[in-house]
Amino acid sequence: TDEALNVTSAALQPCLEMRGIRRLRTWLSTDRRRAFCEFEAADAETVREAYRLARVTFDRVWPADLYGPP
């Protein structure tokens, strides 16, 4: 539900801020059962730590580089 998403986001935000992580965008599947979040952070482990501290579940976190047309 939107309420559950808002509660999760509110719990996570202070943990992200403490680690200097910036959420860039979040995509939700049309059935609202899965989400994909994009962050700007020092590394993937820092994002994992924020999620763990906030007690927010996640499947995986990995580093990536933006690839697109020149």
Backbone bond lengths (Angstrom), bond angles and torsions (degrees), N, CA, C in turn:
res aa  C-N    CA-C-N  psi(-1)  N-CA   C-N-CA  omega(-1)  CA-C   N-CA-C  phi
1 T - - - 1.458 - - 1.536 109.41 -
2 D 1.296 114.81 161.31 1.463 118.77 176.57 1.525 110.38 -61.05
3 E 1.323 116.35 -36.77 1.467 120.20 179.71 1.532 110.82 -62.21
4 A 1.316 117.07 -44.29 1.475 120.66 179.10 1.525 110.79 -64.19
5 L 1.327 116.85 -39.79 1.467 120.19 177.37 1.519 111.29 -63.78
6 N 1.315 117.19 -40.57 1.464 121.28 178.97 1.524 111.81 -66.13
7 V 1.324 117.59 -39.00 1.471 121.70 178.13 1.522 109.84 -64.70
8 T 1.331 116.73 -44.90 1.460 121.29 179.43 1.520 110.69 -62.84
9 S 1.302 116.95 -45.80 1.455 121.59 -179.80 1.527 111.03 -62.24
10 A 1.318 117.22 -41.72 1.465 121.35 179.35 1.524 111.33 -65.07
11 A 1.325 117.80 -36.29 1.464 121.15 178.20 1.518 111.12 -70.07
12 L 1.308 117.34 -36.13 1.456 122.19 -176.22 1.525 113.10 -78.06
13 Q 1.327 117.93 -35.25 1.464 121.63 -171.39 1.527 114.27 -54.46
14 P 1.334 120.49 -47.70 1.467 118.97 179.95 1.532 112.74 -62.86
15 C 1.315 116.90 -33.50 1.470 121.13 179.19 1.526 110.85 -69.87
16 L 1.317 116.55 -35.65 1.463 120.23 175.54 1.528 110.08 -66.89
17 E 1.325 116.27 -45.80 1.461 121.01 -178.31 1.524 111.62 -61.53
18 M 1.331 117.48 -40.92 1.462 121.47 179.97 1.527 111.71 -60.07
19 R 1.315 117.03 -27.31 1.462 121.62 -176.75 1.529 112.84 -104.05
20 G 1.318 117.02 6.89 1.450 120.61 178.52 1.518 113.91 69.15
21 I 1.323 116.08 30.54 1.471 121.89 -179.27 1.523 108.55 -96.38
22 R 1.323 115.61 136.17 1.466 120.60 178.26 1.519 109.09 -116.32
23 R 1.333 115.96 124.32 1.464 120.43 175.85 1.523 107.38 -79.03
24 L 1.330 116.23 123.81 1.458 120.98 -178.89 1.515 111.64 -88.93
25 R 1.326 116.71 -46.67 1.461 120.47 178.44 1.523 109.35 -165.98
26 T 1.333 114.15 161.21 1.466 121.62 177.85 1.517 108.49 -135.56
27 W 1.319 115.61 133.28 1.467 121.63 174.36 1.522 108.14 -108.42
28 L 1.331 116.00 138.25 1.467 121.78 174.76 1.517 108.80 -114.47
29 S 1.331 115.59 138.04 1.460 118.53 174.66 1.525 108.25 -65.20
30 T 1.323 116.42 157.44 1.469 119.54 -176.52 1.522 112.14 -63.16
31 D 1.346 117.80 -26.22 1.465 119.59 176.21 1.530 111.90 -86.54
32 R 1.350 116.66 -1.26 1.469 124.45 176.43 1.519 112.93 62.35
33 R 1.327 117.14 24.78 1.461 120.61 179.18 1.525 112.60 -98.59
34 R 1.331 117.36 -15.42 1.459 121.70 -179.62 1.524 109.30 -135.72
35 A 1.325 113.97 150.58 1.463 119.83 177.81 1.521 108.84 -137.51
36 F 1.307 115.00 153.35 1.455 122.68 175.59 1.519 106.07 -128.78
37 C 1.335 116.63 120.06 1.456 120.99 -177.46 1.522 109.78 -112.80
38 E 1.321 115.51 140.20 1.460 122.22 177.27 1.524 107.99 -112.74
39 F 1.332 115.53 128.50 1.462 121.52 -177.99 1.517 110.41 -124.96
40 E 1.321 114.74 156.82 1.456 122.02 167.17 1.525 105.15 -109.02
41 A 1.335 115.75 116.66 1.467 120.44 -174.92 1.523 109.78 -150.15
42 A 1.321 115.67 164.30 1.466 121.10 179.14 1.523 111.40 -60.87
43 D 1.329 116.37 -40.48 1.463 121.50 179.92 1.528 109.63 -165.62
44 A 1.322 115.34 171.30 1.467 120.73 -177.12 1.524 111.79 -66.53
45 E 1.327 117.58 -36.48 1.466 119.96 -178.14 1.520 111.64 -63.43
46 T 1.307 117.82 -34.41 1.464 121.25 177.69 1.526 110.57 -62.49
47 V 1.312 117.34 -39.28 1.469 121.00 177.59 1.530 109.71 -67.63
48 R 1.331 116.75 -43.14 1.476 119.75 177.41 1.529 110.91 -57.93
49 E 1.335 116.28 -44.15 1.468 120.63 179.76 1.530 111.17 -59.72
50 A 1.320 116.86 -42.19 1.462 120.47 179.64 1.529 110.56 -62.07
51 Y 1.313 116.59 -45.29 1.467 120.36 178.96 1.523 111.31 -62.40
52 R 1.331 116.34 -43.53 1.470 119.43 -179.70 1.520 110.95 -63.94
53 L 1.331 116.97 -44.71 1.457 120.55 -179.48 1.527 111.02 -61.69
54 A 1.326 116.83 -38.34 1.471 121.38 179.09 1.530 112.12 -78.53
55 R 1.335 115.98 -7.53 1.473 121.58 -177.08 1.519 111.98 59.56
56 V 1.334 114.30 40.71 1.454 122.00 176.99 1.525 107.59 -105.32
57 T 1.319 116.74 127.94 1.461 120.01 -177.98 1.525 110.68 -75.39
58 F 1.336 114.51 150.63 1.459 121.43 177.10 1.519 108.03 -152.18
59 D 1.318 115.83 154.67 1.462 120.47 178.71 1.519 111.09 -83.30
60 R 1.329 116.48 -52.57 1.459 120.02 -179.92 1.512 110.81 -162.44
61 V 1.324 114.18 158.23 1.460 122.36 176.99 1.521 106.28 -132.33
62 W 1.322 116.67 132.39 1.457 119.13 178.21 1.525 109.92 -142.36
63 P 1.340 115.85 152.13 1.469 119.14 176.59 1.522 110.34 -78.13
64 A 1.312 116.19 153.80 1.468 120.52 179.75 1.518 109.31 -153.38
65 D 1.303 114.97 158.91 1.457 122.82 172.83 1.516 108.09 -116.06
66 L 1.316 116.43 145.23 1.456 121.05 178.32 1.537 108.72 -72.09
67 Y 1.293 115.85 129.62 1.454 121.86 178.49 1.515 107.37 -126.81
68 G 1.298 116.17 130.27 1.444 119.02 179.99 1.509 110.97 -165.85
69 P 1.291 116.49 -174.26 1.461 119.56 179.51 1.526 110.93 -60.74
70 P 1.324 117.08 147.90 1.470 119.76 -179.69 1.529 111.91 -66.82
